[in-house]
Amino acid sequence: MVRIKLLIKKNPLFFAFFFPAVMDGTMTLLGQDASYWTSRVVNEGSPAYFFLLASPWLFVAGSVVWFVFWYQIFRRIKEPFNVFLMFLFIAGHSWGSGSWIWRVMRVHGLYTVNNQTSVLFAWGIAVVYFALIALLATYCLRIYLEKR
């Protein structure tokens, strides 16, 4: 736990959005239909579509490059741009990963539009997920504010 805190302390605004960004990428990859794995029919609305179209490995490699790039950017940019980007990425990746969570629950029968119990279950999972994102982001933001 101490190592994680030290790592976050080096670049807290980056790590504020890291969890939903990793979840977004993971859910994007794992949430693809079976047709993706047989004939590359991609379900994605972002530019990551082209990486997924080429190969799941290219998508993973592109994600790693994307994280390294933004890690470096967040170390260099100053307020208010760094805080703006942090909130932008938290919102965007939370929405993106959240939409995949609903889709995966629907595909696996955990969520059915006409079944109120399943709707409440899916809603509860989404609320817990967003609360976890808020908890981690708040922790990182607090470290950032104490550091400056």
C-alpha positions as CSV (number, residue, x, y, z in Angstrom):
1,M,0.0,0.0,0.0
2,V,2.9,2.3,0.8
3,R,4.4,1.8,-2.7
4,I,1.0,2.6,-4.4
5,K,0.8,5.8,-2.4
6,L,4.3,6.8,-3.4
7,L,3.6,6.0,-7.0
8,I,0.4,8.1,-6.9
9,K,2.2,10.9,-5.2
10,K,4.5,11.3,-8.2
11,N,1.6,12.1,-10.6
12,P,-1.7,12.2,-8.7
13,L,-3.8,13.8,-11.4
14,F,-2.8,11.1,-13.9
15,F,-3.8,8.4,-11.4
16,A,-7.1,10.2,-10.7
17,F,-8.4,9.0,-14.1
18,F,-6.2,5.9,-14.4
19,F,-8.8,3.4,-12.9
20,P,-11.7,4.3,-15.2
21,A,-9.4,4.5,-18.2
22,V,-8.0,1.0,-17.5
23,M,-11.5,-0.2,-17.0
24,D,-12.7,1.5,-20.2
25,G,-10.0,-0.2,-22.2
26,T,-10.4,-3.6,-20.5
27,M,-14.2,-3.5,-21.0
28,T,-13.8,-2.4,-24.6
29,L,-11.7,-5.4,-25.3
30,L,-13.6,-8.0,-23.3
31,G,-17.0,-6.6,-24.3
32,Q,-16.6,-7.3,-28.0
33,D,-19.0,-9.7,-29.6
34,A,-17.9,-13.2,-30.7
35,S,-17.9,-11.8,-34.2
36,Y,-14.9,-9.6,-33.3
37,W,-12.8,-12.6,-32.5
38,T,-13.7,-14.5,-35.7
39,S,-14.1,-11.8,-38.3
40,R,-13.1,-8.4,-36.7
41,V,-16.5,-6.8,-36.5
42,V,-15.7,-4.1,-34.0
43,N,-18.1,-2.4,-31.6
44,E,-16.4,0.8,-30.6
45,G,-17.2,4.5,-31.2
46,S,-13.8,6.1,-30.5
47,P,-10.6,6.3,-32.6
48,A,-9.6,3.1,-30.8
49,Y,-11.9,1.4,-33.3
50,F,-9.0,1.4,-35.8
51,F,-6.6,-0.3,-33.4
52,L,-9.2,-2.9,-32.5
53,L,-9.9,-3.5,-36.2
54,A,-6.2,-4.2,-36.8
55,S,-5.6,-6.4,-33.7
56,P,-6.5,-6.7,-30.1
57,W,-2.7,-6.7,-29.4
58,L,-2.4,-3.4,-31.3
59,F,-5.2,-2.0,-29.1
60,V,-3.4,-3.1,-25.9
61,A,0.0,-1.7,-27.2
62,G,-1.7,1.5,-28.2
63,S,-3.3,1.8,-24.8
64,V,0.1,1.4,-23.1
65,V,1.6,4.1,-25.4
66,W,-1.5,6.3,-24.6
67,F,-1.0,6.0,-20.9
68,V,2.8,6.7,-21.1
69,F,2.0,9.8,-23.2
70,W,-0.5,11.2,-20.8
71,Y,1.6,10.3,-17.8
72,Q,4.3,12.5,-19.2
73,I,1.9,15.3,-20.2
74,F,0.4,15.4,-16.7
75,R,3.9,15.8,-15.2
76,R,4.5,18.9,-17.4
77,I,1.3,20.9,-17.7
78,K,0.2,23.3,-15.1
79,E,-3.0,24.5,-13.6
80,P,-5.7,25.0,-14.7
81,F,-5.1,22.7,-17.7
82,N,-4.0,19.7,-15.8
83,V,-7.1,19.8,-13.5
84,F,-9.4,20.4,-16.5
85,L,-7.9,17.4,-18.3
86,M,-8.2,15.2,-15.2
87,F,-11.9,16.0,-14.9
88,L,-12.4,15.5,-18.7
89,F,-10.7,12.1,-18.6
90,I,-12.5,11.0,-15.5
91,A,-15.9,11.9,-17.0
92,G,-15.1,10.4,-20.4
93,H,-13.7,7.1,-19.2
94,S,-16.3,6.8,-16.5
95,W,-19.0,7.2,-19.1
96,G,-17.3,4.9,-21.6
97,S,-16.6,2.1,-19.1
98,G,-20.0,2.5,-17.5
99,S,-21.7,2.0,-20.8
100,W,-19.7,-1.2,-21.3
101,I,-20.7,-2.5,-17.8
102,W,-24.4,-2.1,-18.7
103,R,-23.8,-3.9,-22.1
104,V,-21.9,-6.8,-20.5
105,M,-24.6,-7.2,-17.8
106,R,-27.3,-7.3,-20.5
107,V,-25.4,-9.8,-22.7
108,H,-24.9,-12.1,-19.7
109,G,-28.5,-11.9,-18.6
110,L,-27.9,-9.9,-15.5
111,Y,-29.8,-6.9,-16.8
112,T,-33.1,-7.1,-18.7
113,V,-35.0,-3.9,-19.6
114,N,-38.4,-5.3,-18.6
115,N,-37.2,-6.8,-15.3
116,Q,-37.3,-4.2,-12.6
117,T,-35.2,-6.3,-10.2
118,S,-32.4,-6.7,-12.8
119,V,-32.6,-3.0,-13.6
120,L,-32.1,-2.1,-9.9
121,F,-29.3,-4.7,-9.7
122,A,-27.5,-3.2,-12.7
123,W,-28.1,0.4,-11.4
124,G,-26.6,-0.6,-8.0
125,I,-23.5,-2.1,-9.7
126,A,-23.1,1.1,-11.7
127,V,-23.5,3.3,-8.6
128,V,-20.9,1.3,-6.7
129,Y,-18.6,1.5,-9.7
130,F,-19.0,5.3,-10.0
131,A,-18.6,5.7,-6.2
132,L,-15.3,3.8,-6.4
133,I,-14.1,6.1,-9.2
134,A,-15.1,9.2,-7.1
135,L,-13.3,7.8,-4.1
136,L,-10.1,7.1,-6.0
137,A,-10.2,10.4,-7.8
138,T,-10.9,12.3,-4.6
139,Y,-7.9,10.6,-2.9
140,C,-5.6,11.5,-5.8
141,L,-6.9,15.1,-6.0
142,R,-6.3,15.5,-2.2
143,I,-2.7,14.3,-2.7
144,Y,-2.3,16.8,-5.5
145,L,-3.7,19.7,-3.5
146,E,-1.5,18.8,-0.5
147,K,1.6,18.6,-2.7
148,R,1.3,22.0,-4.3
